Amino acid sequence: MTKIITPPDVVVFVGLGQMGLPMAKRCIAAGFEVRGADPAPVAREALAAAGGKAFATGQEAAAGASVLITMLPDSKVVREAVLGPNGVASVLAKDALIIDMSSSVPIDTQSLGKALAEQGIGLIDAPVSGGVRRAVDGTLSIMAGGDAALVERARPVLQAMAKSVFATGPLGSGHAMKALNNYVSAAGLVAACEALLIGRRFGLAPDTIIDVLNASTGKNNSTDVKMKQFVISESFASGFSLALMAKDLRIAADLSKIVGVDPSNAETIAKLWENAWESLDKGADHTAIYRFIEAEAGDR
């Protein structure tokens, strides 16, 4: 079996955005030698300041490496970064492992895995949940799909970034679980926003609404860590974009069709978020769904 990834092994990050950068920093803190690639100079400077080695392109960062993590917007971007004309697969070491920590389409992940296997490169999908705050403090939840031996090989580096690492099953199952988690999360946020709007119009104080929900059976992640902090405060700055949530919800809705489950509820939620994305600023935070729900209610 190929060596387990342990410090001070080299770990390459392709994608140093809001999530990728703090995750890379957690790996540095755990003792890994981290190389990172991102087109944004400010991201590269931040990685270098934290003790990593920064590069402008994935190929530069990945040259000869055995372990590479992608933290990118979607399946298409991941595939291009890995197998495109300037893809990292061509420069990785023999028997290298790629860990896709992006939120990707499960069947696309399976297709990528087959293509990489033909080149002798392993792939696991290990998307995350927890947002920027938990990426910073290293308490993410990670859902890892793929060959069990490859998941175990990657476990030490995943644990450097997470409080919980779940082996979810075959390749693509991690991405499926991430989409389903965000479906449940988004439905809970919509329900909380609607309850807040209805309660406000009836005359209930916003803080009272959330306090009662959090002390009662209506409590969920959104009532606990989003409503007062980002919705009632109107900061709408949780660090996770509405566009990414809409993308994940479309994955969940499409997955329901693939497996033969009536997609009515998932489709309704996915379309609501897609309509919000079209209506609000393209860089809107996902908690700004409240603004969309409020505007829609005002038009009735």
Disulfide bonds with the S-S distance in Angstrom:
none
